[in-house]
Amino acid sequence: MQRRGRTPVPGRDADRDRRNFLEEIGRWDLAQKYAYLSERLHGDVFYAGERLPADTFRRYLDEVRDYLGRVSAL
C-alpha cells in the first residue's frame, strides 16, 4: 500500500482498509485470501483462542508466507 502512496488505517478498520485497497487495484484473489487468513488466524486463533493441531498451524503459516510473497511483488 505504501508503494502506491497509501498507508493502512490503524486500529479496528485496518483489515477492511487493506481488503478494500486490494479490491481497488483489481486483486480480488488477494483480498479474499487476506480476509480468510485474517479471520481464521487473527479472529479464531488469536481472539477466540481456538487451538489448531500443529500440522494445521504450520500449513497456515506456509500459506501466510506464500501470500506475503505474492503481495510484496505488487
PDB file of N, CA, C, O and CB in Angstrom:
ATOM      1  N   MET A   1       0.832  -1.182   0.000  1.00  0.00           N
ATOM      2  CA  MET A   1       0.000   0.000   0.000  1.00  0.00           C
ATOM      3  C   MET A   1       0.875   1.244   0.000  1.00  0.00           C
ATOM      4  O   MET A   1       0.581   2.219  -0.691  1.00  0.00           O
ATOM      5  CB  MET A   1      -0.946  -0.001   1.206  1.00  0.00           C
ATOM      6  N   GLN A   2       1.944   1.205   0.772  1.00  0.00           N
ATOM      7  CA  GLN A   2       2.813   2.383   0.852  1.00  0.00           C
ATOM      8  C   GLN A   2       3.476   2.681  -0.482  1.00  0.00           C
ATOM      9  O   GLN A   2       3.684   3.845  -0.825  1.00  0.00           O
ATOM     10  CB  GLN A   2       3.877   2.184   1.922  1.00  0.00           C
ATOM     11  N   ARG A   3       3.809   1.645  -1.236  1.00  0.00           N
ATOM     12  CA  ARG A   3       4.402   1.867  -2.553  1.00  0.00           C
ATOM     13  C   ARG A   3       3.450   2.612  -3.470  1.00  0.00           C
ATOM     14  O   ARG A   3       3.873   3.283  -4.412  1.00  0.00           O
ATOM     15  CB  ARG A   3       4.801   0.543  -3.186  1.00  0.00           C
ATOM     16  N   ARG A   4       2.184   2.489  -3.191  1.00  0.00           N
ATOM     17  CA  ARG A   4       1.165   3.160  -4.005  1.00  0.00           C
ATOM     18  C   ARG A   4       0.612   4.403  -3.313  1.00  0.00           C
ATOM     19  O   ARG A   4      -0.455   4.900  -3.675  1.00  0.00           O
ATOM     20  CB  ARG A   4       0.025   2.196  -4.321  1.00  0.00           C
ATOM     21  N   GLY A   5       1.350   4.903  -2.307  1.00  0.00           N
ATOM     22  CA  GLY A   5       1.009   6.153  -1.665  1.00  0.00           C
ATOM     23  C   GLY A   5      -0.129   6.083  -0.663  1.00  0.00           C
ATOM     24  O   GLY A   5      -0.804   7.080  -0.403  1.00  0.00           O
ATOM     25  N   ARG A   6      -0.334   4.926  -0.114  1.00  0.00           N
ATOM     26  CA  ARG A   6      -1.426   4.779   0.856  1.00  0.00           C
ATOM     27  C   ARG A   6      -0.929   4.008   2.075  1.00  0.00           C
ATOM     28  O   ARG A   6      -0.191   3.031   1.950  1.00  0.00           O
ATOM     29  CB  ARG A   6      -2.646   4.054   0.215  1.00  0.00           C
ATOM     30  N   THR A   7      -1.338   4.456   3.235  1.00  0.00           N
ATOM     31  CA  THR A   7      -0.993   3.795   4.489  1.00  0.00           C
ATOM     32  C   THR A   7      -2.267   3.225   5.081  1.00  0.00           C
ATOM     33  O   THR A   7      -3.285   3.916   5.118  1.00  0.00           O
ATOM     34  CB  THR A   7      -0.297   4.777   5.488  1.00  0.00           C
ATOM     35  N   PRO A   8      -2.241   1.971   5.550  1.00  0.00           N
ATOM     36  CA  PRO A   8      -3.452   1.402   6.122  1.00  0.00           C
ATOM     37  C   PRO A   8      -3.923   2.180   7.345  1.00  0.00           C
ATOM     38  O   PRO A   8      -3.123   2.669   8.144  1.00  0.00           O
ATOM     39  CB  PRO A   8      -3.220  -0.049   6.491  1.00  0.00           C
ATOM     40  N   VAL A   9      -5.218   2.278   7.464  1.00  0.00           N
ATOM     41  CA  VAL A   9      -5.821   2.908   8.633  1.00  0.00           C
ATOM     42  C   VAL A   9      -5.467   2.068   9.853  1.00  0.00           C
ATOM     43  O   VAL A   9      -5.601   0.845   9.811  1.00  0.00           O
ATOM     44  CB  VAL A   9      -7.375   3.049   8.473  1.00  0.00           C
ATOM     45  N   PRO A  10      -5.016   2.696  10.946  1.00  0.00           N
ATOM     46  CA  PRO A  10      -4.706   1.899  12.141  1.00  0.00           C
ATOM     47  C   PRO A  10      -5.979   1.480  12.884  1.00  0.00           C
ATOM     48  O   PRO A  10      -7.049   2.055  12.689  1.00  0.00           O
ATOM     49  CB  PRO A  10      -3.789   2.693  13.085  1.00  0.00           C
ATOM     50  N   GLY A  11      -5.838   0.486  13.720  1.00  0.00           N
ATOM     51  CA  GLY A  11      -6.944   0.076  14.574  1.00  0.00           C
ATOM     52  C   GLY A  11      -7.889  -0.920  13.939  1.00  0.00           C
ATOM     53  O   GLY A  11      -7.512  -1.691  13.057  1.00  0.00           O
ATOM     54  N   ARG A  12      -9.124  -0.887  14.403  1.00  0.00           N
ATOM     55  CA  ARG A  12     -10.093  -1.923  14.033  1.00  0.00           C
ATOM     56  C   ARG A  12     -10.475  -1.910  12.562  1.00  0.00           C
ATOM     57  O   ARG A  12     -11.007  -2.903  12.066  1.00  0.00           O
ATOM     58  CB  ARG A  12     -11.327  -1.770  14.856  1.00  0.00           C
ATOM     59  N   ASP A  13     -10.224  -0.832  11.859  1.00  0.00           N
ATOM     60  CA  ASP A  13     -10.580  -0.749  10.441  1.00  0.00           C
ATOM     61  C   ASP A  13      -9.433  -1.125   9.508  1.00  0.00           C
ATOM     62  O   ASP A  13      -9.584  -1.039   8.290  1.00  0.00           O
ATOM     63  CB  ASP A  13     -11.047   0.642  10.118  1.00  0.00           C
ATOM     64  N   ALA A  14      -8.306  -1.534  10.046  1.00  0.00           N
ATOM     65  CA  ALA A  14      -7.132  -1.827   9.220  1.00  0.00           C
ATOM     66  C   ALA A  14      -7.382  -2.986   8.256  1.00  0.00           C
ATOM     67  O   ALA A  14      -7.001  -2.913   7.088  1.00  0.00           O
ATOM     68  CB  ALA A  14      -5.936  -2.147  10.109  1.00  0.00           C
ATOM     69  N   ASP A  15      -8.013  -4.041   8.733  1.00  0.00           N
ATOM     70  CA  ASP A  15      -8.277  -5.184   7.843  1.00  0.00           C
ATOM     71  C   ASP A  15      -9.180  -4.775   6.685  1.00  0.00           C
ATOM     72  O   ASP A  15      -8.915  -5.119   5.533  1.00  0.00           O
ATOM     73  CB  ASP A  15      -8.922  -6.343   8.626  1.00  0.00           C
ATOM     74  N   ARG A  16     -10.236  -4.048   6.992  1.00  0.00           N
ATOM     75  CA  ARG A  16     -11.153  -3.600   5.941  1.00  0.00           C
ATOM     76  C   ARG A  16     -10.426  -2.703   4.947  1.00  0.00           C
ATOM     77  O   ARG A  16     -10.628  -2.826   3.738  1.00  0.00           O
ATOM     78  CB  ARG A  16     -12.356  -2.854   6.550  1.00  0.00           C
ATOM     79  N   ASP A  17      -9.584  -1.807   5.443  1.00  0.00           N
ATOM     80  CA  ASP A  17      -8.846  -0.904   4.571  1.00  0.00           C
ATOM     81  C   ASP A  17      -7.920  -1.677   3.633  1.00  0.00           C
ATOM     82  O   ASP A  17      -7.824  -1.359   2.448  1.00  0.00           O
ATOM     83  CB  ASP A  17      -8.040   0.094   5.403  1.00  0.00           C
ATOM     84  N   ARG A  18      -7.255  -2.672   4.155  1.00  0.00           N
ATOM     85  CA  ARG A  18      -6.356  -3.482   3.314  1.00  0.00           C
ATOM     86  C   ARG A  18      -7.145  -4.260   2.257  1.00  0.00           C
ATOM     87  O   ARG A  18      -6.746  -4.310   1.093  1.00  0.00           O
ATOM     88  CB  ARG A  18      -5.537  -4.462   4.188  1.00  0.00           C
ATOM     89  N   ARG A  19      -8.256  -4.862   2.662  1.00  0.00           N
ATOM     90  CA  ARG A  19      -9.089  -5.595   1.686  1.00  0.00           C
ATOM     91  C   ARG A  19      -9.605  -4.650   0.600  1.00  0.00           C
ATOM     92  O   ARG A  19      -9.553  -4.973  -0.587  1.00  0.00           O
ATOM     93  CB  ARG A  19     -10.285  -6.288   2.397  1.00  0.00           C
ATOM     94  N   ASN A  20     -10.099  -3.491   1.011  1.00  0.00           N
ATOM     95  CA  ASN A  20     -10.602  -2.522   0.034  1.00  0.00           C
ATOM     96  C   ASN A  20      -9.511  -2.105  -0.939  1.00  0.00           C
ATOM     97  O   ASN A  20      -9.753  -1.994  -2.141  1.00  0.00           O
ATOM     98  CB  ASN A  20     -11.167  -1.291   0.744  1.00  0.00           C
ATOM     99  N   PHE A  21      -8.319  -1.877  -0.423  1.00  0.00           N
ATOM    100  CA  PHE A  21      -7.198  -1.498  -1.286  1.00  0.00           C
ATOM    101  C   PHE A  21      -6.928  -2.583  -2.333  1.00  0.00           C
ATOM    102  O   PHE A  21      -6.786  -2.289  -3.520  1.00  0.00           O
ATOM    103  CB  PHE A  21      -5.930  -1.246  -0.441  1.00  0.00           C
ATOM    104  N   LEU A  22      -6.861  -3.821  -1.887  1.00  0.00           N
ATOM    105  CA  LEU A  22      -6.595  -4.918  -2.818  1.00  0.00           C
ATOM    106  C   LEU A  22      -7.689  -5.029  -3.878  1.00  0.00           C
ATOM    107  O   LEU A  22      -7.403  -5.292  -5.046  1.00  0.00           O
ATOM    108  CB  LEU A  22      -6.470  -6.240  -2.056  1.00  0.00           C
ATOM    109  N   GLU A  23      -8.930  -4.829  -3.472  1.00  0.00           N
ATOM    110  CA  GLU A  23     -10.031  -4.853  -4.432  1.00  0.00           C
ATOM    111  C   GLU A  23      -9.920  -3.688  -5.419  1.00  0.00           C
ATOM    112  O   GLU A  23     -10.151  -3.862  -6.615  1.00  0.00           O
ATOM    113  CB  GLU A  23     -11.382  -4.802  -3.697  1.00  0.00           C
ATOM    114  N   GLU A  24      -9.569  -2.510  -4.922  1.00  0.00           N
ATOM    115  CA  GLU A  24      -9.444  -1.328  -5.775  1.00  0.00           C
ATOM    116  C   GLU A  24      -8.386  -1.494  -6.857  1.00  0.00           C
ATOM    117  O   GLU A  24      -8.527  -0.954  -7.955  1.00  0.00           O
ATOM    118  CB  GLU A  24      -9.117  -0.119  -4.932  1.00  0.00           C
ATOM    119  N   ILE A  25      -7.330  -2.238  -6.553  1.00  0.00           N
ATOM    120  CA  ILE A  25      -6.283  -2.432  -7.568  1.00  0.00           C
ATOM    121  C   ILE A  25      -6.532  -3.706  -8.388  1.00  0.00           C
ATOM    122  O   ILE A  25      -5.665  -4.159  -9.135  1.00  0.00           O
ATOM    123  CB  ILE A  25      -4.892  -2.501  -6.896  1.00  0.00           C
ATOM    124  N   GLY A  26      -7.727  -4.265  -8.233  1.00  0.00           N
ATOM    125  CA  GLY A  26      -8.111  -5.413  -9.052  1.00  0.00           C
ATOM    126  C   GLY A  26      -7.600  -6.752  -8.578  1.00  0.00           C
ATOM    127  O   GLY A  26      -7.595  -7.715  -9.344  1.00  0.00           O
ATOM    128  N   ARG A  27      -7.170  -6.835  -7.331  1.00  0.00           N
ATOM    129  CA  ARG A  27      -6.648  -8.101  -6.820  1.00  0.00           C
ATOM    130  C   ARG A  27      -7.651  -8.747  -5.862  1.00  0.00           C
ATOM    131  O   ARG A  27      -7.391  -8.901  -4.669  1.00  0.00           O
ATOM    132  CB  ARG A  27      -5.296  -7.881  -6.112  1.00  0.00           C
ATOM    133  N   TRP A  28      -8.793  -9.116  -6.418  1.00  0.00           N
ATOM    134  CA  TRP A  28      -9.844  -9.780  -5.639  1.00  0.00           C
ATOM    135  C   TRP A  28      -9.328 -11.069  -5.026  1.00  0.00           C
ATOM    136  O   TRP A  28      -9.696 -11.421  -3.905  1.00  0.00           O
ATOM    137  CB  TRP A  28     -11.068 -10.070  -6.517  1.00  0.00           C
ATOM    138  N   ASP A  29      -8.470 -11.778  -5.764  1.00  0.00           N
ATOM    139  CA  ASP A  29      -7.922 -13.036  -5.257  1.00  0.00           C
ATOM    140  C   ASP A  29      -7.149 -12.810  -3.961  1.00  0.00           C
ATOM    141  O   ASP A  29      -7.293 -13.572  -3.004  1.00  0.00           O
ATOM    142  CB  ASP A  29      -7.012 -13.687  -6.309  1.00  0.00           C
ATOM    143  N   LEU A  30      -6.327 -11.759  -3.934  1.00  0.00           N
ATOM    144  CA  LEU A  30      -5.552 -11.465  -2.728  1.00  0.00           C
ATOM    145  C   LEU A  30      -6.428 -10.913  -1.615  1.00  0.00           C
ATOM    146  O   LEU A  30      -6.172 -11.173  -0.439  1.00  0.00           O
ATOM    147  CB  LEU A  30      -4.441 -10.477  -3.046  1.00  0.00           C
ATOM    148  N   ALA A  31      -7.458 -10.156  -1.970  1.00  0.00           N
ATOM    149  CA  ALA A  31      -8.387  -9.636  -0.964  1.00  0.00           C
ATOM    150  C   ALA A  31      -9.123 -10.777  -0.287  1.00  0.00           C
ATOM    151  O   ALA A  31      -9.298 -10.765   0.932  1.00  0.00           O
ATOM    152  CB  ALA A  31      -9.391  -8.659  -1.599  1.00  0.00           C
ATOM    153  N   GLN A  32      -9.556 -11.764  -1.062  1.00  0.00           N
ATOM    154  CA  GLN A  32     -10.264 -12.912  -0.487  1.00  0.00           C
ATOM    155  C   GLN A  32      -9.345 -13.735   0.402  1.00  0.00           C
ATOM    156  O   GLN A  32      -9.742 -14.155   1.489  1.00  0.00           O
ATOM    157  CB  GLN A  32     -10.844 -13.793  -1.595  1.00  0.00           C
ATOM    158  N   LYS A  33      -8.143 -13.964  -0.045  1.00  0.00           N
ATOM    159  CA  LYS A  33      -7.185 -14.736   0.748  1.00  0.00           C
ATOM    160  C   LYS A  33      -6.853 -13.997   2.036  1.00  0.00           C
ATOM    161  O   LYS A  33      -6.760 -14.609   3.100  1.00  0.00           O
ATOM    162  CB  LYS A  33      -5.899 -15.009  -0.060  1.00  0.00           C
ATOM    163  N   TYR A  34      -6.673 -12.682   1.944  1.00  0.00           N
ATOM    164  CA  TYR A  34      -6.395 -11.878   3.134  1.00  0.00           C
ATOM    165  C   TYR A  34      -7.544 -12.004   4.131  1.00  0.00           C
ATOM    166  O   TYR A  34      -7.322 -12.220   5.322  1.00  0.00           O
ATOM    167  CB  TYR A  34      -6.171 -10.395   2.753  1.00  0.00           C
ATOM    168  N   ALA A  35      -8.761 -11.868   3.637  1.00  0.00           N
ATOM    169  CA  ALA A  35      -9.935 -11.946   4.514  1.00  0.00           C
ATOM    170  C   ALA A  35      -9.991 -13.295   5.214  1.00  0.00           C
ATOM    171  O   ALA A  35     -10.267 -13.365   6.412  1.00  0.00           O
ATOM    172  CB  ALA A  35     -11.228 -11.712   3.714  1.00  0.00           C
ATOM    173  N   TYR A  36      -9.730 -14.360   4.474  1.00  0.00           N
ATOM    174  CA  TYR A  36      -9.773 -15.695   5.059  1.00  0.00           C
ATOM    175  C   TYR A  36      -8.695 -15.864   6.130  1.00  0.00           C
ATOM    176  O   TYR A  36      -8.987 -16.288   7.249  1.00  0.00           O
ATOM    177  CB  TYR A  36      -9.605 -16.757   3.968  1.00  0.00           C
ATOM    178  N   LEU A  37      -7.473 -15.539   5.792  1.00  0.00           N
ATOM    179  CA  LEU A  37      -6.379 -15.718   6.749  1.00  0.00           C
ATOM    180  C   LEU A  37      -6.554 -14.822   7.971  1.00  0.00           C
ATOM    181  O   LEU A  37      -6.262 -15.230   9.095  1.00  0.00           O
ATOM    182  CB  LEU A  37      -5.034 -15.428   6.079  1.00  0.00           C
ATOM    183  N   SER A  38      -7.027 -13.611   7.748  1.00  0.00           N
ATOM    184  CA  SER A  38      -7.252 -12.699   8.860  1.00  0.00           C
ATOM    185  C   SER A  38      -8.304 -13.251   9.819  1.00  0.00           C
ATOM    186  O   SER A  38      -8.106 -13.261  11.034  1.00  0.00           O
ATOM    187  CB  SER A  38      -7.679 -11.327   8.341  1.00  0.00           C
ATOM    188  N   GLU A  39      -9.402 -13.702   9.270  1.00  0.00           N
ATOM    189  CA  GLU A  39     -10.477 -14.230  10.112  1.00  0.00           C
ATOM    190  C   GLU A  39     -10.047 -15.514  10.819  1.00  0.00           C
ATOM    191  O   GLU A  39     -10.307 -15.699  12.008  1.00  0.00           O
ATOM    192  CB  GLU A  39     -11.732 -14.490   9.273  1.00  0.00           C
ATOM    193  N   ARG A  40      -9.396 -16.382  10.082  1.00  0.00           N
ATOM    194  CA  ARG A  40      -9.024 -17.693  10.635  1.00  0.00           C
ATOM    195  C   ARG A  40      -7.944 -17.562  11.705  1.00  0.00           C
ATOM    196  O   ARG A  40      -8.092 -18.085  12.810  1.00  0.00           O
ATOM    197  CB  ARG A  40      -8.536 -18.624   9.516  1.00  0.00           C
ATOM    198  N   LEU A  41      -6.876 -16.875  11.382  1.00  0.00           N
ATOM    199  CA  LEU A  41      -5.752 -16.813  12.313  1.00  0.00           C
ATOM    200  C   LEU A  41      -5.903 -15.717  13.351  1.00  0.00           C
ATOM    201  O   LEU A  41      -5.665 -15.947  14.537  1.00  0.00           O
ATOM    202  CB  LEU A  41      -4.474 -16.608  11.558  1.00  0.00           C
ATOM    203  N   HIS A  42      -6.291 -14.546  12.926  1.00  0.00           N
ATOM    204  CA  HIS A  42      -6.395 -13.439  13.881  1.00  0.00           C
ATOM    205  C   HIS A  42      -7.685 -13.550  14.683  1.00  0.00           C
ATOM    206  O   HIS A  42      -7.679 -13.416  15.907  1.00  0.00           O
ATOM    207  CB  HIS A  42      -6.336 -12.081  13.152  1.00  0.00           C
ATOM    208  N   GLY A  43      -8.779 -13.793  13.994  1.00  0.00           N
ATOM    209  CA  GLY A  43     -10.064 -13.877  14.686  1.00  0.00           C
ATOM    210  C   GLY A  43     -10.230 -15.137  15.501  1.00  0.00           C
ATOM    211  O   GLY A  43     -10.439 -15.078  16.713  1.00  0.00           O
ATOM    212  N   ASP A  44     -10.137 -16.288  14.837  1.00  0.00           N
ATOM    213  CA  ASP A  44     -10.408 -17.564  15.502  1.00  0.00           C
ATOM    214  C   ASP A  44      -9.315 -17.982  16.482  1.00  0.00           C
ATOM    215  O   ASP A  44      -9.603 -18.411  17.599  1.00  0.00           O
ATOM    216  CB  ASP A  44     -10.586 -18.642  14.472  1.00  0.00           C
ATOM    217  N   VAL A  45      -8.078 -17.855  16.063  1.00  0.00           N
ATOM    218  CA  VAL A  45      -6.979 -18.350  16.894  1.00  0.00           C
ATOM    219  C   VAL A  45      -6.571 -17.310  17.942  1.00  0.00           C
ATOM    220  O   VAL A  45      -6.527 -17.615  19.134  1.00  0.00           O
ATOM    221  CB  VAL A  45      -5.769 -18.719  16.016  1.00  0.00           C
ATOM    222  N   PHE A  46      -6.275 -16.094  17.505  1.00  0.00           N
ATOM    223  CA  PHE A  46      -5.779 -15.087  18.446  1.00  0.00           C
ATOM    224  C   PHE A  46      -6.871 -14.620  19.412  1.00  0.00           C
ATOM    225  O   PHE A  46      -6.699 -14.689  20.629  1.00  0.00           O
ATOM    226  CB  PHE A  46      -5.219 -13.891  17.682  1.00  0.00           C
ATOM    227  N   TYR A  47      -7.989 -14.147  18.866  1.00  0.00           N
ATOM    228  CA  TYR A  47      -9.017 -13.583  19.735  1.00  0.00           C
ATOM    229  C   TYR A  47      -9.875 -14.645  20.413  1.00  0.00           C
ATOM    230  O   TYR A  47     -10.142 -14.553  21.611  1.00  0.00           O
ATOM    231  CB  TYR A  47      -9.897 -12.661  18.944  1.00  0.00           C
ATOM    232  N   ALA A  48     -10.310 -15.652  19.658  1.00  0.00           N
ATOM    233  CA  ALA A  48     -11.213 -16.653  20.228  1.00  0.00           C
ATOM    234  C   ALA A  48     -10.463 -17.764  20.956  1.00  0.00           C
ATOM    235  O   ALA A  48     -11.066 -18.539  21.698  1.00  0.00           O
ATOM    236  CB  ALA A  48     -12.077 -17.252  19.136  1.00  0.00           C
ATOM    237  N   GLY A  49      -9.163 -17.843  20.748  1.00  0.00           N
ATOM    238  CA  GLY A  49      -8.366 -18.839  21.454  1.00  0.00           C
ATOM    239  C   GLY A  49      -8.491 -20.256  20.926  1.00  0.00           C
ATOM    240  O   GLY A  49      -8.176 -21.215  21.629  1.00  0.00           O
ATOM    241  N   GLU A  50      -8.950 -20.391  19.688  1.00  0.00           N
ATOM    242  CA  GLU A  50      -9.055 -21.736  19.111  1.00  0.00           C
ATOM    243  C   GLU A  50      -7.665 -22.351  18.975  1.00  0.00           C
ATOM    244  O   GLU A  50      -6.710 -21.686  18.574  1.00  0.00           O
ATOM    245  CB  GLU A  50      -9.766 -21.691  17.731  1.00  0.00           C
ATOM    246  N   ARG A  51      -7.577 -23.613  19.313  1.00  0.00           N
ATOM    247  CA  ARG A  51      -6.298 -24.320  19.194  1.00  0.00           C
ATOM    248  C   ARG A  51      -6.329 -25.186  17.954  1.00  0.00           C
ATOM    249  O   ARG A  51      -7.274 -25.943  17.728  1.00  0.00           O
ATOM    250  CB  ARG A  51      -6.005 -25.180  20.454  1.00  0.00           C
ATOM    251  N   LEU A  52      -5.295 -25.067  17.163  1.00  0.00           N
ATOM    252  CA  LEU A  52      -5.177 -25.854  15.944  1.00  0.00           C
ATOM    253  C   LEU A  52      -4.103 -26.908  16.132  1.00  0.00           C
ATOM    254  O   LEU A  52      -3.124 -26.676  16.841  1.00  0.00           O
ATOM    255  CB  LEU A  52      -4.857 -24.956  14.730  1.00  0.00           C
ATOM    256  N   PRO A  53      -4.275 -28.068  15.503  1.00  0.00           N
ATOM    257  CA  PRO A  53      -3.187 -29.053  15.518  1.00  0.00           C
ATOM    258  C   PRO A  53      -1.926 -28.435  14.904  1.00  0.00           C
ATOM    259  O   PRO A  53      -2.013 -27.589  14.014  1.00  0.00           O
ATOM    260  CB  PRO A  53      -3.599 -30.347  14.742  1.00  0.00           C
ATOM    261  N   ALA A  54      -0.777 -28.855  15.377  1.00  0.00           N
ATOM    262  CA  ALA A  54       0.497 -28.270  14.934  1.00  0.00           C
ATOM    263  C   ALA A  54       0.664 -28.326  13.419  1.00  0.00           C
ATOM    264  O   ALA A  54       1.131 -27.356  12.823  1.00  0.00           O
ATOM    265  CB  ALA A  54       1.661 -28.987  15.600  1.00  0.00           C
ATOM    266  N   ASP A  55       0.299 -29.430  12.784  1.00  0.00           N
ATOM    267  CA  ASP A  55       0.469 -29.537  11.333  1.00  0.00           C
ATOM    268  C   ASP A  55      -0.467 -28.577  10.594  1.00  0.00           C
ATOM    269  O   ASP A  55      -0.097 -28.036   9.552  1.00  0.00           O
ATOM    270  CB  ASP A  55       0.215 -30.980  10.871  1.00  0.00           C
ATOM    271  N   THR A  56      -1.653 -28.367  11.114  1.00  0.00           N
ATOM    272  CA  THR A  56      -2.584 -27.407  10.512  1.00  0.00           C
ATOM    273  C   THR A  56      -2.050 -25.997  10.664  1.00  0.00           C
ATOM    274  O   THR A  56      -2.100 -25.207   9.721  1.00  0.00           O
ATOM    275  CB  THR A  56      -3.981 -27.519  11.153  1.00  0.00           C
ATOM    276  N   PHE A  57      -1.543 -25.676  11.834  1.00  0.00           N
ATOM    277  CA  PHE A  57      -0.996 -24.340  12.068  1.00  0.00           C
ATOM    278  C   PHE A  57       0.198 -24.082  11.150  1.00  0.00           C
ATOM    279  O   PHE A  57       0.326 -22.990  10.597  1.00  0.00           O
ATOM    280  CB  PHE A  57      -0.582 -24.176  13.544  1.00  0.00           C
ATOM    281  N   ARG A  58       1.069 -25.072  10.985  1.00  0.00           N
ATOM    282  CA  ARG A  58       2.215 -24.929  10.077  1.00  0.00           C
ATOM    283  C   ARG A  58       1.736 -24.692   8.645  1.00  0.00           C
ATOM    284  O   ARG A  58       2.318 -23.892   7.913  1.00  0.00           O
ATOM    285  CB  ARG A  58       3.119 -26.185  10.138  1.00  0.00           C
ATOM    286  N   ARG A  59       0.677 -25.390   8.254  1.00  0.00           N
ATOM    287  CA  ARG A  59       0.138 -25.199   6.904  1.00  0.00           C
ATOM    288  C   ARG A  59      -0.353 -23.764   6.722  1.00  0.00           C
ATOM    289  O   ARG A  59      -0.116 -23.149   5.682  1.00  0.00           O
ATOM    290  CB  ARG A  59      -1.010 -26.196   6.632  1.00  0.00           C
ATOM    291  N   TYR A  60      -1.040 -23.233   7.737  1.00  0.00           N
ATOM    292  CA  TYR A  60      -1.482 -21.840   7.662  1.00  0.00           C
ATOM    293  C   TYR A  60      -0.292 -20.887   7.581  1.00  0.00           C
ATOM    294  O   TYR A  60      -0.327 -19.924   6.815  1.00  0.00           O
ATOM    295  CB  TYR A  60      -2.352 -21.491   8.874  1.00  0.00           C
ATOM    296  N   LEU A  61       0.737 -21.137   8.343  1.00  0.00           N
ATOM    297  CA  LEU A  61       1.920 -20.278   8.284  1.00  0.00           C
ATOM    298  C   LEU A  61       2.571 -20.337   6.905  1.00  0.00           C
ATOM    299  O   LEU A  61       3.064 -19.324   6.408  1.00  0.00           O
ATOM    300  CB  LEU A  61       2.933 -20.686   9.362  1.00  0.00           C
ATOM    301  N   ASP A  62       2.576 -21.513   6.287  1.00  0.00           N
ATOM    302  CA  ASP A  62       3.088 -21.628   4.920  1.00  0.00           C
ATOM    303  C   ASP A  62       2.232 -20.807   3.961  1.00  0.00           C
ATOM    304  O   ASP A  62       2.756 -20.144   3.066  1.00  0.00           O
ATOM    305  CB  ASP A  62       3.124 -23.107   4.474  1.00  0.00           C
ATOM    306  N   GLU A  63       0.914 -20.853   4.148  1.00  0.00           N
ATOM    307  CA  GLU A  63       0.022 -20.061   3.303  1.00  0.00           C
ATOM    308  C   GLU A  63       0.276 -18.574   3.494  1.00  0.00           C
ATOM    309  O   GLU A  63       0.265 -17.815   2.525  1.00  0.00           O
ATOM    310  CB  GLU A  63      -1.441 -20.389   3.610  1.00  0.00           C
ATOM    311  N   VAL A  64       0.502 -18.152   4.728  1.00  0.00           N
ATOM    312  CA  VAL A  64       0.797 -16.743   5.003  1.00  0.00           C
ATOM    313  C   VAL A  64       2.098 -16.341   4.324  1.00  0.00           C
ATOM    314  O   VAL A  64       2.174 -15.275   3.714  1.00  0.00           O
ATOM    315  CB  VAL A  64       0.883 -16.485   6.525  1.00  0.00           C
ATOM    316  N   ARG A  65       3.112 -17.174   4.423  1.00  0.00           N
ATOM    317  CA  ARG A  65       4.394 -16.884   3.775  1.00  0.00           C
ATOM    318  C   ARG A  65       4.206 -16.734   2.266  1.00  0.00           C
ATOM    319  O   ARG A  65       4.726 -15.793   1.666  1.00  0.00           O
ATOM    320  CB  ARG A  65       5.422 -17.998   4.080  1.00  0.00           C
ATOM    321  N   ASP A  66       3.469 -17.655   1.655  1.00  0.00           N
ATOM    322  CA  ASP A  66       3.217 -17.568   0.215  1.00  0.00           C
ATOM    323  C   ASP A  66       2.421 -16.312  -0.135  1.00  0.00           C
ATOM    324  O   ASP A  66       2.698 -15.644  -1.131  1.00  0.00           O
ATOM    325  CB  ASP A  66       2.468 -18.814  -0.268  1.00  0.00           C
ATOM    326  N   TYR A  67       1.437 -16.005   0.695  1.00  0.00           N
ATOM    327  CA  TYR A  67       0.611 -14.822   0.476  1.00  0.00           C
ATOM    328  C   TYR A  67       1.471 -13.552   0.538  1.00  0.00           C
ATOM    329  O   TYR A  67       1.358 -12.678  -0.321  1.00  0.00           O
ATOM    330  CB  TYR A  67      -0.527 -14.757   1.521  1.00  0.00           C
ATOM    331  N   LEU A  68       2.316 -13.461   1.547  1.00  0.00           N
ATOM    332  CA  LEU A  68       3.171 -12.279   1.678  1.00  0.00           C
ATOM    333  C   LEU A  68       4.108 -12.143   0.477  1.00  0.00           C
ATOM    334  O   LEU A  68       4.393 -11.031   0.035  1.00  0.00           O
ATOM    335  CB  LEU A  68       3.987 -12.351   2.980  1.00  0.00           C
ATOM    336  N   GLY A  69       4.577 -13.249  -0.040  1.00  0.00           N
ATOM    337  CA  GLY A  69       5.404 -13.193  -1.252  1.00  0.00           C
ATOM    338  C   GLY A  69       4.645 -12.634  -2.435  1.00  0.00           C
ATOM    339  O   GLY A  69       5.189 -11.849  -3.212  1.00  0.00           O
ATOM    340  N   ARG A  70       3.388 -13.032  -2.581  1.00  0.00           N
ATOM    341  CA  ARG A  70       2.569 -12.538  -3.679  1.00  0.00           C
ATOM    342  C   ARG A  70       2.262 -11.045  -3.508  1.00  0.00           C
ATOM    343  O   ARG A  70       2.300 -10.286  -4.476  1.00  0.00           O
ATOM    344  CB  ARG A  70       1.266 -13.343  -3.772  1.00  0.00           C
ATOM    345  N   VAL A  71       1.963 -10.636  -2.290  1.00  0.00           N
ATOM    346  CA  VAL A  71       1.626  -9.227  -2.040  1.00  0.00           C
ATOM    347  C   VAL A  71       2.861  -8.349  -2.209  1.00  0.00           C
ATOM    348  O   VAL A  71       2.764  -7.254  -2.763  1.00  0.00           O
ATOM    349  CB  VAL A  71       1.033  -9.048  -0.621  1.00  0.00           C
ATOM    350  N   SER A  72       3.994  -8.800  -1.752  1.00  0.00           N
ATOM    351  CA  SER A  72       5.201  -7.967  -1.850  1.00  0.00           C
ATOM    352  C   SER A  72       5.635  -7.762  -3.287  1.00  0.00           C
ATOM    353  O   SER A  72       6.386  -6.833  -3.585  1.00  0.00           O
ATOM    354  CB  SER A  72       6.339  -8.592  -1.062  1.00  0.00           C
ATOM    355  N   ALA A  73       5.169  -8.623  -4.182  1.00  0.00           N
ATOM    356  CA  ALA A  73       5.526  -8.492  -5.594  1.00  0.00           C
ATOM    357  C   ALA A  73       4.659  -7.474  -6.330  1.00  0.00           C
ATOM    358  O   ALA A  73       4.890  -7.196  -7.507  1.00  0.00           O
ATOM    359  CB  ALA A  73       5.417  -9.834  -6.275  1.00  0.00           C
ATOM    360  N   LEU A  74       3.658  -6.918  -5.638  1.00  0.00           N
ATOM    361  CA  LEU A  74       2.771  -5.949  -6.312  1.00  0.00           C
ATOM    362  C   LEU A  74       3.536  -4.735  -6.709  1.00  0.00           C
ATOM    363  O   LEU A  74       2.968  -3.808  -7.287  1.00  0.00           O
ATOM    364  CB  LEU A  74       1.600  -5.550  -5.421  1.00  0.00           C
TER     365      LEU A  74
END
